[in-house]
């Protein structure tokens, strides 16, 4: 290749030597090319390709105003065209924005007559939205109700949830024209706030807009709208809840006294009304909305205590939710600690809505539940006492607060009543004992403390549902007020199974059936959780599920997450899962050697061949089983867990509680494992013949081990020789590489010398060419001189004429003249 290059280079040089004009042209073109490349590179360092202008994000037929150039200044003009407006801030590249686009278009086609839908590109760097707004994520949805806003929507980006939220913004208040609608409103499980306004004096009372704004403030806090707001304009309807004054805000509560907004203590503003409602609301169920699989919301709630997680298919647009209503009734029943609190809510008698017979706040009891010590520690009966304080004298408490007992008042009641074991022998007959208490810190307060033993809270665990009769009987689990009769209080949480089924599957839900309810109790501090058997009769099963968890000795079986049954159960080593652990390992008829491993344990894989050899050695013995369990994929009871891997535990026959762990300081080899098993297995020790065979087999294997050790030594010697040979070859390779480097350096020197000689040769050729040209010029001049000389000779010696004789006179002058010429 180098030789061809040299020949071609030589030909080009020869042609350029013959044609100097080509050489000059090539040099000029090279200079121009170099200059152009330099100019291009210098400009490329400072030039950035401009971004392509944005295009319309939403479909042209969608009723959405798409400001894809980020024209934020046009939003106010567009909002004024409708009473309710939705602004969708998006980034064209955002996957969440692209997904939510279809949902927003679907909602816009349904509500375009009532709501103005505006979409704005807040990523275009020349747009005003990008310069003025700084969002943490996209998309961002804001709603405006007239001039009120923005109301930030933080719910799921689905059409159903978004449409339900928009409808709540369109109608933030529920109109209650009759007592029947009032009854339906107050019977719902979510808290409700009712405002009474008379529309007789003016078209719109001055406080009505403030109350309307408070409902919108609640939507800013909770996109689900769990705090419901309603308005009454009829005086007869308002009297049903003992409201008689205009512009009165009433908050209905089930477990405590209903409240009236204290206008004398708080300013009548929308923020104060909303804050007051959230401070005093009662909530028996909480909706959870984890944002993604890595959300810490679920963990934050579970750390508060035992929780009942209910995954149900929820349709936000459905007018009726029968499944949710059943769950709400159970939750209300569970939290109803006092069944006779008739003073808290209005009653419905004989087809008429009667006013509530609320006791004066001064006589409303303030109770605390006390668990009494057991007289008989062998009994499972727990005596529970209600200690109630009635303020019979002194200053009347504020009408805007629910009756609360301070710690000092309750402590005084406990000291007065002498809560000790010998005091309550008579209370086993369900009698009542009372004591008068004088408040030490206030001479104007006088209380009466009464304590009685309630019926036994936990007589026995509820039997299976199949054993229950159809008609209600004494065996039916009664969870009414169970929250106040147990220390294992549950918190009720709801999750939409359409959105969060992955969490349900991780907690033990089977398949992907989104149309069913999945219920589980998770006790994070105790690291246990239980799963409800999902069959017919939801209400009864859920009540028994809660009851069986609340009893002191719960009969519920702990749910453990594990692999499915292995496909080849007849292998030498039996693979144990969570479901088959107890039946395999705790089999009283077999000795079991259990090998603990994980897929990330590298040393565990090294021991696989040893475990296989051990299983082959005991193959055919029906009284001995070799098993293994992957603890990373199977939950085990805490008493069978190990703290490091690999680990081996031996469970002897009929003595499972005397399990033995393989010594950690002993290497895990086949002889050591056989000795370990023979030492702790009573069956193998009694079988002398089998033990002798095992000893013989052990000796044979020891001989094989020694032979393997000898072979290993020979192999190590061969490997040492190979290593030395490899070392010699590596040194020889280094020598060859050094010589090759020298040859390459010498070749480069010869190449330089060749170029130098070639240049000299070109110079010589050019000189010879100049000499040849000079010779040609001289030859031409010589030829011309010869011609001239010949002509001169002819003129100098003319031929004599016929009559003239040659004389020497006068010829000398003629010759001189010709010579000078």
FENFENRA-V900061 format. One record per residue. RES is the residue in one small letter. SS is DSSP state (2 for helix, 1 for strand, 0 for the rest). PSI is psi in degrees with one decimal (none if undefined). D_LAST is the distance of its C-alpha to the last C-alpha in Angstrom with 1 decimal. Layout:
RES|SS|PSI|D_LAST  RES|SS|PSI|D_LAST
This chain:
x|0|-41.7|67.2  x|2|-34.9|65.0  x|2|-40.9|62.7  x|2|-40.2|62.3  x|2|-39.9|61.5  x|2|-42.1|58.9  x|2|-45.1|57.2  x|2|-38.8|57.2  x|2|-38.4|55.9  x|2|-39.7|53.1  x|2|-42.1|52.2  x|2|-40.1|52.2  x|2|-40.2|50.0  x|2|-42.0|47.5  x|2|-40.0|47.5  x|2|-29.5|47.0  x|2|-32.8|44.1  x|2|-30.8|42.4  x|0|87.6|43.4  x|2|-26.9|43.2  x|2|-34.0|44.4  x|2|-40.4|47.7  x|2|-42.6|48.3  x|2|-39.3|47.9  x|2|-39.7|50.2  x|2|-39.8|52.8  x|2|-41.6|52.8  x|2|-42.7|53.3  x|2|-39.7|56.2  x|2|-42.5|57.9  x|2|-42.5|57.8  x|2|-40.3|59.3  x|2|-43.2|62.0  x|2|-41.9|63.0  x|2|-40.2|63.2  x|2|-41.2|65.4  x|2|-41.5|67.7  x|2|-42.3|68.2  x|2|-39.6|69.1  x|2|-44.5|71.6  x|2|-39.8|73.3  x|2|-34.1|73.6  x|2|-33.0|75.2  x|2|-23.9|77.6  x|0|-25.3|79.2  x|0|2.2|80.6  x|0|128.3|81.4  x|0|134.3|84.8  x|0|128.3|85.5  x|0|149.0|88.1  x|0|147.3|91.5  x|0|141.6|92.2  x|0|143.4|94.6  x|0|158.6|98.2  x|0|174.5|99.9  x|0|131.3|103.5  x|0|-42.0|105.7  x|0|159.2|108.9  x|0|147.7|109.1  x|0|-25.8|108.6  x|0|-2.0|112.1  x|0|139.3|113.9  x|0|55.8|115.8  x|0|128.1|113.9  x|1|110.8|111.6  x|1|106.9|108.6  x|1|76.5|106.7  x|0|-7.8|103.8  x|0|8.9|101.6  x|0|34.2|104.2  x|0|81.1|105.4  x|2|-25.7|108.3  x|2|-15.8|108.8  x|2|-5.9|110.0  x|2|-42.6|112.9  x|2|-39.7|115.3  x|2|-39.6|114.9  x|2|-33.7|115.5  x|2|-31.3|118.5  x|0|-9.8|120.2  x|0|-10.7|120.3  x|0|158.2|122.9  x|0|-36.0|125.9  x|1|132.2|124.7  x|1|144.3|121.1  x|1|128.0|119.4  x|1|124.5|116.0  x|1|103.3|114.1  x|1|125.6|111.4  x|1|165.8|109.1  x|0|128.6|105.8  x|0|-27.0|103.9  x|0|-10.9|103.1  x|0|127.8|106.7  x|2|-36.9|108.6  x|2|-36.6|112.0  x|2|-40.2|110.7  x|2|-40.1|109.6  x|2|-41.9|113.0  x|2|-16.4|115.0  x|2|-44.4|113.0  x|2|-37.8|115.0  x|2|-42.2|118.3  x|2|-39.8|117.6  x|2|-38.3|116.5  x|2|-43.4|119.8  x|2|-36.8|121.9  x|2|-36.6|119.9  x|2|-25.4|120.7  x|2|-32.0|124.4  x|2|20.8|124.7  x|0|-23.7|122.0  x|0|-20.1|124.7  x|0|-24.4|126.1  x|1|139.0|123.3  x|1|117.4|119.7  x|1|124.0|117.3  x|1|130.4|114.1  x|1|136.6|111.4  x|1|132.4|108.6  x|1|108.6|105.6  x|0|21.7|105.9  x|0|-20.0|102.8  x|0|120.1|100.0  x|0|-18.8|98.4  x|0|-8.6|97.5  x|0|156.2|101.2  x|2|-28.0|103.7  x|2|-42.8|106.2  x|2|-32.3|104.0  x|2|-28.3|103.5  x|2|-24.8|107.2  x|0|149.5|109.0  x|0|87.1|109.0  x|0|146.4|110.8  x|0|-31.3|111.5  x|0|167.4|111.5  x|0|151.6|111.2  x|0|165.3|112.7  x|1|129.5|115.0  x|1|122.6|117.6  x|1|138.6|119.2  x|1|144.9|122.0  x|1|131.0|123.1  x|1|101.7|126.5  x|0|-117.1|125.9  x|0|-2.9|124.8  x|1|130.4|126.2  x|1|178.7|123.6  x|1|147.8|121.6  x|1|108.7|123.9  x|1|125.6|121.9  x|1|120.0|122.6  x|0|18.6|122.5  x|0|-172.6|124.2  x|0|144.7|122.9  x|0|60.8|120.0  x|0|155.3|122.0  x|2|-39.3|122.9  x|2|-48.9|126.6  x|2|-40.0|126.7  x|2|-41.0|124.3  x|2|-39.3|126.3  x|2|-39.2|129.6  x|2|-40.4|128.2  x|2|-40.0|126.9  x|2|-36.2|130.4  x|2|-34.0|132.0  x|2|-36.6|129.7  x|2|-42.7|130.5  x|0|78.2|134.2  x|0|-19.8|134.7  x|0|140.9|138.4  x|1|125.8|141.0  x|1|127.8|143.6  x|0|93.8|147.2  x|0|-17.2|149.4  x|0|171.3|152.5  x|2|-26.3|154.4  x|2|-44.7|153.4  x|2|-33.2|149.7  x|2|-41.5|150.5  x|2|-43.7|152.3  x|2|-38.4|149.4  x|2|-43.2|147.0  x|2|-18.4|149.1  x|0|-6.0|149.9  x|0|152.9|146.3  x|0|-20.2|145.3  x|0|150.2|142.5  x|0|149.2|143.5  x|1|142.0|143.9  x|1|128.6|143.9  x|1|132.1|145.8  x|1|133.9|145.5  x|1|120.4|148.2  x|0|133.5|147.1  x|0|124.3|149.0  x|0|28.0|147.0  x|0|-41.6|149.8  x|0|-40.3|149.0  x|0|164.8|145.3  x|0|-28.4|142.8  x|0|117.5|141.5  x|0|149.3|143.2  x|2|-30.1|141.1  x|2|-7.8|141.4  x|2|-42.2|140.4  x|2|-33.5|136.7  x|2|-41.9|137.0  x|2|-37.0|138.8  x|2|-41.2|136.2  x|2|-33.0|133.5  x|2|-36.2|135.4  x|2|-38.2|135.3  x|2|-33.5|131.5  x|2|-37.1|131.4  x|2|-36.0|133.2  x|2|-28.7|130.5  x|2|-30.7|127.8  x|2|-39.3|129.7  x|0|114.6|130.5  x|0|-20.2|128.6  x|0|-19.2|131.6  x|0|41.9|133.9  x|0|-26.0|136.7  x|0|109.3|138.3  x|1|142.4|139.6  x|1|138.9|140.4  x|1|161.3|142.8  x|1|140.4|144.3  x|1|134.7|147.9  x|0|-7.7|148.8  x|0|132.9|152.5  x|2|-36.7|155.1  x|2|-39.3|157.4  x|2|-38.3|154.6  x|2|-32.0|153.9  x|2|-19.7|157.5  x|0|-23.9|157.4  x|0|22.8|155.4  x|0|40.9|157.4  x|0|122.7|154.7  x|0|-18.9|156.2  x|0|147.2|153.7  x|0|151.4|150.7  x|0|45.0|147.2  x|1|134.4|148.6  x|1|120.4|146.4  x|1|132.6|148.4  x|1|119.3|147.1  x|1|132.0|149.1  x|0|145.8|149.6  x|0|-41.5|151.5  x|0|-8.2|152.4  x|0|175.8|152.8  x|0|134.7|154.0  x|0|151.6|152.0  x|1|157.2|150.3  x|1|135.4|149.8  x|0|126.0|146.7  x|0|86.7|147.8  x|0|-21.7|146.5  x|0|-21.9|148.4  x|0|-22.1|146.4  x|0|146.1|143.0  x|0|144.0|141.0  x|0|79.6|141.0  x|0|161.4|137.3  x|2|-37.5|135.6  x|2|-41.1|134.2  x|2|-39.2|137.7  x|2|-44.4|139.4  x|2|-44.4|136.9  x|2|-41.7|137.1  x|2|-41.5|140.9  x|2|-40.8|141.0  x|2|-27.5|138.8  x|2|-34.1|140.8  x|2|10.7|144.1  x|0|156.3|143.2  x|0|128.8|144.7  x|0|124.5|142.5  x|0|-17.3|143.9  x|1|148.4|140.6  x|1|129.2|137.0  x|1|135.6|134.0  x|0|138.1|131.1  x|0|77.8|127.5  x|0|134.9|125.2  x|0|91.2|121.6  x|0|169.4|120.0  x|0|-18.5|121.0  x|0|12.8|120.1  x|0|142.9|122.3  x|0|9.0|124.7  x|2|-44.6|127.2  x|2|-41.9|129.4  x|2|-38.1|129.5  x|2|-39.0|130.3  x|2|-36.0|133.3  x|2|-24.7|134.6  x|0|-12.8|134.7  x|0|-18.4|137.4  x|0|-174.5|139.9  x|0|140.4|141.1  x|1|141.8|139.7  x|1|108.7|140.5  x|1|125.2|137.3  x|1|112.5|137.8  x|1|114.0|134.9  x|1|147.6|135.8  x|0|114.8|133.9  x|0|127.8|133.7  x|0|107.7|132.8  x|0|-25.7|132.2  x|0|-2.2|132.7  x|0|133.3|135.9  x|0|-25.2|138.9  x|0|142.8|141.2  x|0|82.5|140.7  x|2|-37.8|143.8  x|2|-42.0|142.4  x|2|-35.9|141.4  x|2|-41.0|144.9  x|2|-43.7|146.6  x|2|-40.2|144.6  x|2|-39.3|145.3  x|2|-40.3|149.0  x|2|-41.7|149.0  x|2|-41.1|147.0  x|2|-38.9|149.4  x|2|-38.9|152.4  x|2|-36.6|150.9  x|2|-6.5|150.4  x|0|88.4|153.8  x|0|-35.8|155.6  x|0|110.0|158.6  x|0|-18.7|159.9  x|0|25.2|162.3  x|0|68.0|160.0  x|0|-11.1|161.2  x|0|-6.7|160.6  x|0|-31.3|156.8  x|0|156.8|156.1  x|0|154.9|157.7  x|1|158.2|160.0  x|1|106.0|160.6  x|1|134.7|164.3  x|0|41.4|166.0  x|0|6.2|163.0  x|1|146.9|162.5  x|1|109.8|160.0  x|1|148.2|162.1  x|0|152.5|161.0  x|0|139.6|160.3  x|0|67.7|163.2  x|0|135.5|161.2  x|0|154.6|163.1  x|0|147.4|162.5  x|2|-24.8|159.7  x|2|-26.9|162.2  x|2|2.6|164.1  x|0|125.9|161.2  x|0|149.1|161.4  x|1|114.5|158.5  x|1|153.6|158.7  x|1|139.3|157.1  x|1|132.2|157.5  x|1|128.9|158.7  x|1|120.1|158.9  x|0|151.8|162.1  x|0|148.7|162.6  x|0|138.3|164.2  x|0|-40.8|167.8  x|0|110.1|167.4  x|0|-14.4|164.1  x|0|-13.8|164.7  x|0|151.2|164.8  x|0|7.6|161.7  x|0|130.1|163.2  x|0|121.3|161.4  x|0|127.0|163.4  x|1|132.6|161.4  x|1|140.1|162.8  x|1|118.9|161.9  x|1|110.8|162.4  x|1|142.7|162.5  x|1|123.5|162.8  x|1|122.1|164.5  x|1|109.4|164.2  x|1|-11.7|167.6  x|1|168.0|167.3  x|0|-167.8|164.8  x|0|136.3|161.9  x|0|132.3|160.6  x|0|166.1|157.1  x|0|142.0|154.3  x|0|-6.6|154.4  x|0|-2.6|150.7  x|0|147.3|150.7  x|0|149.3|152.2  x|0|123.6|155.0  x|0|146.2|153.6  x|0|132.2|155.4  x|0|164.7|154.1  x|2|-36.4|154.0  x|2|-37.3|156.7  x|2|-44.0|159.0  x|2|-36.6|158.7  x|2|-38.4|159.0  x|2|-39.0|162.3  x|2|-41.1|163.6  x|2|-41.8|162.8  x|2|-37.9|164.5  x|2|-35.6|167.5  x|2|-8.0|167.9  x|0|66.1|167.7  x|0|85.9|165.3  x|0|170.6|166.5  x|2|-41.2|167.6  x|2|-14.7|171.4  x|2|-22.2|171.3  x|2|19.5|170.3  x|0|-36.0|173.0  x|2|-16.6|174.8  x|2|-10.6|171.6  x|2|-18.2|171.5  x|2|18.9|174.1  x|0|33.6|171.7  x|0|170.7|173.6  x|1|135.9|172.1  x|1|138.1|172.3  x|1|158.3|171.5  x|1|141.8|171.1  x|1|137.0|170.8  x|1|130.0|167.8  x|1|126.3|167.5  x|0|119.5|163.9  x|0|-32.3|163.8  x|0|-3.9|160.9  x|0|109.9|162.2  x|0|-9.2|166.0  x|0|-1.7|165.5  x|0|137.5|164.6  x|1|126.2|167.1  x|1|157.9|166.3  x|1|122.2|168.1  x|1|123.7|166.6  x|1|139.6|167.8  x|1|134.4|166.8  x|1|152.9|167.8  x|1|124.3|166.7  x|0|171.1|164.9  x|0|152.0|165.4  x|0|127.7|163.7  x|0|-36.2|160.0  x|0|78.4|159.1  x|0|-41.8|162.1  x|0|159.1|160.0  x|0|147.6|156.7  x|0|134.1|156.5  x|0|169.7|157.1  x|0|153.6|154.7  x|2|-29.0|154.5  x|2|-25.0|155.8  x|2|-6.6|159.1  x|0|140.7|159.6  x|0|164.2|161.9  x|0|-41.1|160.7  x|0|146.0|163.1  x|0|134.0|162.4  x|0|-170.5|164.6  x|0|-16.3|164.9  x|0|-10.1|162.2  x|0|133.5|159.5  x|0|126.2|157.1  x|0|107.6|157.6  x|0|12.4|154.5  x|0|122.9|155.8  x|0|18.1|155.1  x|2|-23.0|153.7  x|2|-36.0|151.1  x|2|2.9|153.8  x|2|16.6|155.7  x|0|151.2|153.1  x|0|-2.3|150.6  x|0|61.3|148.0  x|0|137.2|147.1  x|0|145.8|144.5  x|1|131.2|141.7  x|1|126.0|141.0  x|1|139.6|137.3  x|1|139.4|135.9  x|1|143.5|132.6  x|1|118.4|131.2  x|2|-23.7|130.8  x|2|-27.1|128.1  x|2|-29.4|125.9  x|2|37.6|127.0  x|2|-23.0|128.1  x|2|-37.0|125.8  x|2|-39.5|128.1  x|2|-39.9|131.2  x|2|-37.3|129.6  x|2|-24.3|129.0  x|0|0.8|132.6  x|0|5.0|134.1  x|0|139.5|133.8  x|0|135.3|133.5  x|0|-155.6|131.0  x|0|41.7|129.4  x|0|99.4|132.4  x|0|-8.9|131.7  x|0|1.0|134.9  x|0|164.2|137.3  x|0|137.2|138.5  x|1|124.4|137.5  x|1|137.2|139.6  x|1|145.5|139.2  x|1|123.2|140.6  x|1|122.0|138.1  x|1|91.6|139.4  x|0|-40.9|136.3  x|0|-37.0|138.1  x|0|-3.6|140.1  x|0|45.5|137.1  x|1|154.8|139.1  x|1|152.5|139.1  x|1|147.6|141.3  x|1|135.3|140.6  x|0|136.5|143.0  x|0|118.2|143.9  x|0|95.7|142.7  x|0|-160.7|145.3  x|0|157.5|147.7  x|0|67.2|149.6  x|2|-49.0|147.0  x|2|-48.4|149.4  x|2|-42.0|151.9  x|2|-39.1|149.3  x|2|-38.5|147.5  x|2|-42.2|150.7  x|2|-32.4|151.7  x|2|-44.9|148.3  x|2|-41.0|148.6  x|2|-47.7|152.2  x|2|-27.3|151.5  x|2|-32.2|148.7  x|2|-17.3|151.0  x|0|154.7|153.9  x|0|-37.9|154.1  x|0|86.9|153.7  x|0|131.0|151.2  x|0|1.4|151.4  x|0|143.5|147.9  x|0|127.5|145.6  x|0|134.0|142.4  x|0|129.0|139.3  x|0|137.7|136.6  x|0|130.3|133.1  x|0|174.6|132.1  x|0|167.1|130.3  x|0|173.9|131.7  x|0|132.1|133.6  x|0|153.1|131.2  x|0|-29.0|130.4  x|0|81.0|131.4  x|0|-11.8|134.7  x|0|19.0|135.5  x|0|170.4|132.8  x|0|-43.9|133.6  x|0|123.8|133.0  x|1|125.0|134.7  x|1|121.5|132.6  x|1|134.1|134.8  x|0|-179.6|134.3  x|0|-39.7|136.1  x|0|-34.2|138.4  x|0|8.8|139.3  x|2|-52.9|139.4  x|2|-39.8|143.1  x|2|-26.4|144.2  x|2|-54.2|142.0  x|2|-38.5|142.1  x|0|21.2|145.7  x|0|117.3|147.1  x|0|-8.5|150.3  x|0|-2.1|150.3  x|0|145.6|146.9  x|1|133.9|145.1  x|1|128.0|141.7  x|1|115.4|138.6  x|1|127.8|136.4  x|1|116.9|132.7  x|1|130.9|131.1  x|1|168.1|127.4  x|0|161.2|124.7  x|0|-19.5|121.4  x|0|-0.1|119.4  x|0|110.1|121.1  x|2|-36.2|118.7  x|2|-22.9|121.3  x|2|-37.4|123.7  x|2|-27.3|121.4  x|2|-29.7|121.4  x|0|0.1|125.2  x|2|-41.4|125.3  x|2|-30.2|125.3  x|2|-42.1|128.2  x|2|-37.2|130.2  x|2|-41.9|129.6  x|2|-39.2|130.7  x|2|-41.5|133.8  x|2|-37.4|134.6  x|2|-34.6|134.2  x|2|-37.5|136.5  x|0|14.9|139.3  x|0|134.0|138.6  x|0|-12.3|141.9  x|0|109.9|144.0  x|0|-10.3|145.6  x|0|5.7|146.7  x|1|137.2|143.3  x|1|134.6|140.3  x|1|122.2|136.8  x|1|160.7|135.4  x|1|156.1|132.5  x|1|135.1|131.8  x|1|102.4|128.6  x|0|-16.3|129.7  x|0|-21.7|126.6  x|0|1.7|127.6  x|0|124.5|131.4  x|0|133.9|133.7  x|0|156.1|136.6  x|0|145.9|139.8  x|2|-27.7|139.2  x|2|-10.3|141.6  x|2|11.8|139.3  x|0|155.3|136.0  x|0|160.7|134.1  x|0|-5.9|131.8  x|0|166.5|129.0  x|0|146.0|127.4  x|0|161.2|127.9  x|1|147.9|131.7  x|1|128.7|134.5  x|1|137.7|138.1  x|1|124.4|141.0  x|1|104.0|143.9  x|1|157.3|146.9  x|0|132.9|149.4  x|0|9.0|152.3  x|1|52.9|151.0  x|1|-27.6|148.1  x|1|-12.2|148.8  x|1|43.1|148.2  x|1|147.6|144.6  x|1|136.6|142.6  x|1|138.8|138.9  x|0|133.4|136.8  x|0|136.3|136.3  x|0|-27.5|133.0  x|0|1.0|132.6  x|0|131.2|132.9  x|0|144.1|129.9  x|0|92.8|130.1  x|0|166.0|130.2  x|2|-46.2|132.2  x|2|-41.2|134.7  x|2|-37.3|135.3  x|2|-40.0|135.9  x|2|-44.3|138.3  x|2|-40.5|140.3  x|2|-42.5|140.3  x|2|-44.3|141.7  x|2|-30.1|144.3  x|2|-34.4|145.4  x|2|-1.5|146.2  x|0|117.4|147.2  x|2|-30.3|150.9  x|2|-46.0|150.6  x|2|-29.4|148.2  x|2|-36.7|150.2  x|2|-30.2|153.4  x|0|90.4|151.7  x|2|-40.5|151.6  x|2|-47.7|150.2  x|2|-37.4|147.4  x|2|-39.5|146.8  x|2|-42.4|146.7  x|2|-38.1|144.2  x|2|-38.1|142.1  x|2|-41.5|142.3  x|2|-43.0|141.3  x|2|-36.1|138.5  x|2|-42.2|137.5  x|2|-40.5|137.5  x|2|-39.9|135.4  x|2|-32.0|132.9  x|2|-40.0|132.8  x|2|-42.6|131.9  x|2|-35.8|129.1  x|2|-41.6|128.0  x|2|-39.4|127.8  x|2|-39.8|125.8  x|2|-36.1|123.5  x|2|-41.0|123.1  x|2|-44.4|122.2  x|2|-34.5|119.7  x|2|-38.1|118.3  x|2|-43.7|117.8  x|2|-42.2|116.0  x|2|-36.0|113.9  x|2|-37.7|113.1  x|2|-43.8|112.0  x|2|-40.0|109.7  x|2|-33.7|108.3  x|2|-42.5|107.7  x|2|-42.8|105.8  x|2|-35.3|103.8  x|2|-42.1|103.1  x|2|-43.8|101.8  x|2|-39.7|99.6  x|2|-37.4|98.3  x|2|-42.8|97.6  x|2|-42.4|95.6  x|2|-35.9|93.6  x|2|-38.9|92.9  x|2|-42.5|91.6  x|2|-37.9|89.5  x|2|-39.4|88.1  x|2|-39.0|87.2  x|2|-43.9|85.3  x|2|-37.8|83.4  x|2|-38.9|82.6  x|2|-41.1|81.2  x|2|-39.5|79.1  x|2|-38.1|77.9  x|2|-40.4|77.0  x|2|-41.9|75.0  x|2|-39.9|73.2  x|2|-38.7|72.4  x|2|-41.0|71.0  x|2|-38.2|68.8  x|2|-40.6|67.6  x|2|-37.7|66.6  x|2|-43.3|64.7  x|2|-36.3|62.9  x|2|-42.2|62.0  x|2|-40.7|60.4  x|2|-38.7|58.5  x|2|-43.5|57.4  x|2|-38.7|56.1  x|2|-47.0|54.3  x|2|-38.3|52.6  x|2|-40.1|51.8  x|2|-40.8|50.0  x|2|-41.0|48.1  x|2|-40.4|47.2  x|2|-39.9|46.0  x|2|-41.6|43.7  x|2|-42.2|42.3  x|2|-41.8|41.7  x|2|-37.6|39.8  x|2|-43.3|37.6  x|2|-37.1|37.0  x|2|-38.0|36.1  x|2|-41.0|33.5  x|2|-39.9|32.1  x|2|-40.9|32.0  x|2|-42.6|30.2  x|2|-38.9|27.5  x|2|-43.1|27.3  x|2|-40.1|26.8  x|2|-42.4|24.0  x|2|-40.8|22.3  x|2|-39.3|22.9  x|2|-42.9|21.3  x|2|-38.1|18.1  x|2|-40.9|18.2  x|2|-40.9|18.7  x|2|-39.7|15.7  x|2|-38.9|13.5  x|2|-39.6|15.2  x|2|-45.9|14.6  x|2|-40.9|10.8  x|2|-37.4|11.1  x|2|-41.3|13.4  x|2|-35.8|11.5  x|2|-41.9|8.7  x|2|-38.5|11.7  x|2|-42.0|13.3  x|2|-31.0|10.8  x|2|-29.2|10.8  x|0|79.5|14.7  x|0|157.8|16.2  x|0|137.1|20.0  x|0|148.3|22.0  x|0|172.5|24.4  x|0|-37.8|28.1  x|0|2.3|28.9  x|0|137.5|26.0  x|0|152.5|26.2  x|0|125.8|23.6  x|0|156.9|23.3  x|0|-1.0|21.4  x|0|141.0|20.8  x|0|-8.0|17.7  x|2|-28.3|15.7  x|2|-39.4|14.5  x|2|-37.6|12.5  x|2|-41.6|10.9  x|2|-38.3|9.9  x|2|-44.0|8.6  x|2|-40.4|6.3  x|2|-36.1|5.1  x|2|-38.9|5.3  x|2|-37.1|3.7  x|0|none|0.0
